[in-house]
Amino acid sequence: MVVRIRLARFGNKHDPFYNIVVAQARSARGGKPLEVIGTYNPIPKRPVSLYNENVNTRPYKEVALDQARAKYWLGVGAQPSDPVWKLLNMAGLVAPKPTTYNKA
Amino acid sequence: MAPRIQSQRVSNTLLPYLTSSSTSSSSFNTSSCSPSLSLARQFSATAAPQTKLRRQMFEWLNTDGVNYKHHVPGEMNYLAKGRRDADSAPSNRPFPNNRNFVSESVLSEELRNEVYVQVVEQKKSVRAVSVQFGIDMKRIAAVVRLVELERRQRSQGKPMAMPYARAVHEMVPVTPLAERPVFHEPINDLPAHPSTGAQIFYPTTESRSFTRIDAGRVFSAAPEFQDAQRAAYPHPSDLANVIFKKPRKIEWVGKGANYRQVLQPADVRIPHPQQVQMERDRIAFPQERRAVLDRHAERLAKQEKVEQTRRERAKKVHEDSINLVEPEGGRFDFRIKDAFFTNKTVGHDGRAPFAPGRRYGVPTNDRKRGVVKIPTFVKA
């Protein structure tokens, strides 16, 4: 069975929060994963605009990632889901996912 | 004479009476108050139009109260206990019968601008400015932030609530910017530490010197100082220098959830420990004022340097741990932080309460009845 690196949704209604988990592909989203390797908060945060240095900074989303474990699981063939692929790409662990619409 | 309430015939007459002068209102009264009306009152069930307290109120309004009717612009208009003189210093108590209600003073516009100039433009340390003007260091930090915000808003052409600011400065006492600085507030205050709340009976030998360092160790149930250790700190404020340079020197005691730092003497925990040392120097060398001040300045500079390096190092560590990614065409940045999911950080079953991320197999009590869901304290 395929091992995937994917997001598991936590939090309440309108207040999503994700654990980045390594799990069997066919297991439930809320089931216990093989391992948790990070978190992703999709609600953008805005830095306090009280300071001049923060005036022009953009809102940001927080990602926490155990890079060593992510590398290990990628090395043994775990397949990231699309959203996780984007995050891992931003962390510099994988190449961007090849897309059909970019080829043409 | 005090004006009367017209009980039946004229309604809502109170307002014009309070604002009009006493002579005009009394003439109005005599014309409308006929003798037949007073005869009819014998069988009236309505309350008497004039009580003693009401009469006294108008008496006061026409005598002492006249002084308070119009305030002097730029000054407070607080009630004084007796008759107010022009010479007497204004009181900080707006309610003369409530001695416990004291209006605390606020910084004047000039003073707060001066604080900003000294900290940001002249690059003086917050500690030095705090001692110079007698303003708490936290307040200095707040002033710098807010003046920065104000200047930015001015440069953007945003309107300022100046009438409001002026009104507030007339309602509360104001600390002015003077040649000889007027101290705004006590700056070396220390909140009572919770672990000093216990009453401990601690027998010790009379020959032994028992200092604040020892008291702190007793309060936190740490082992007693050995003689050699005690000899290193003849006065508790000597410890402040050591702890300031190496905060990790503070010992830890206890186990598990009770693992805590040894309570340090007040000499170490106060915001300005160097003030104590300067005072000790002054007492020890009363003749050498210049030398004492030089040593104090030297101590301040050293302290500032240590604080500066510590701030820079902390900032660098924080920046290094965060990888900021700005995706093309996106509205948001991504801050990718290093996290470590090991046995040590998540516990042997991955359910440790301190583990990063949300946990499995542990109920979240965030919607349970009887659980406090709002934050109950703010970290200082």
Chai-1 contact restraints between the chains, C-beta under 6 A:
chainA,res_idxA,chainB,res_idxB,connection_type,confidence,min_distance_angstrom,max_distance_angstrom,comment,restraint_id
A,F10,B,R358,contact,1.0,0.0,6.0,A-B,restraint_1
A,N19,B,G357,contact,1.0,0.0,6.0,A-B,restraint_2
A,N19,B,R358,contact,1.0,0.0,6.0,A-B,restraint_3
A,K32,B,Y360,contact,1.0,0.0,6.0,A-B,restraint_4
A,V36,B,F341,contact,1.0,0.0,6.0,A-B,restraint_5
A,V36,B,G357,contact,1.0,0.0,6.0,A-B,restraint_6
A,I37,B,F341,contact,1.0,0.0,6.0,A-B,restraint_7
A,G38,B,A339,contact,1.0,0.0,6.0,A-B,restraint_8
A,T39,B,G357,contact,1.0,0.0,6.0,A-B,restraint_9
A,P44,B,F332,contact,1.0,0.0,6.0,A-B,restraint_10
A,L50,B,R145,contact,1.0,0.0,6.0,A-B,restraint_11
A,L50,B,L149,contact,1.0,0.0,6.0,A-B,restraint_12
A,N52,B,E148,contact,1.0,0.0,6.0,A-B,restraint_13
A,R58,B,D333,contact,1.0,0.0,6.0,A-B,restraint_14
A,P59,B,F332,contact,1.0,0.0,6.0,A-B,restraint_15
A,Y60,B,D333,contact,1.0,0.0,6.0,A-B,restraint_16
A,Y60,B,R335,contact,1.0,0.0,6.0,A-B,restraint_17
A,K61,B,F332,contact,1.0,0.0,6.0,A-B,restraint_18
A,K61,B,F334,contact,1.0,0.0,6.0,A-B,restraint_19
A,E62,B,R335,contact,1.0,0.0,6.0,A-B,restraint_20
A,V63,B,F334,contact,1.0,0.0,6.0,A-B,restraint_21
A,V63,B,I336,contact,1.0,0.0,6.0,A-B,restraint_22
A,A64,B,K337,contact,1.0,0.0,6.0,A-B,restraint_23
A,A64,B,A339,contact,1.0,0.0,6.0,A-B,restraint_24
A,D66,B,A339,contact,1.0,0.0,6.0,A-B,restraint_25
A,D66,B,F340,contact,1.0,0.0,6.0,A-B,restraint_26
A,D66,B,F341,contact,1.0,0.0,6.0,A-B,restraint_27
A,M90,B,V325,contact,1.0,0.0,6.0,A-B,restraint_28
A,M90,B,F334,contact,1.0,0.0,6.0,A-B,restraint_29
A,A91,B,I336,contact,1.0,0.0,6.0,A-B,restraint_30
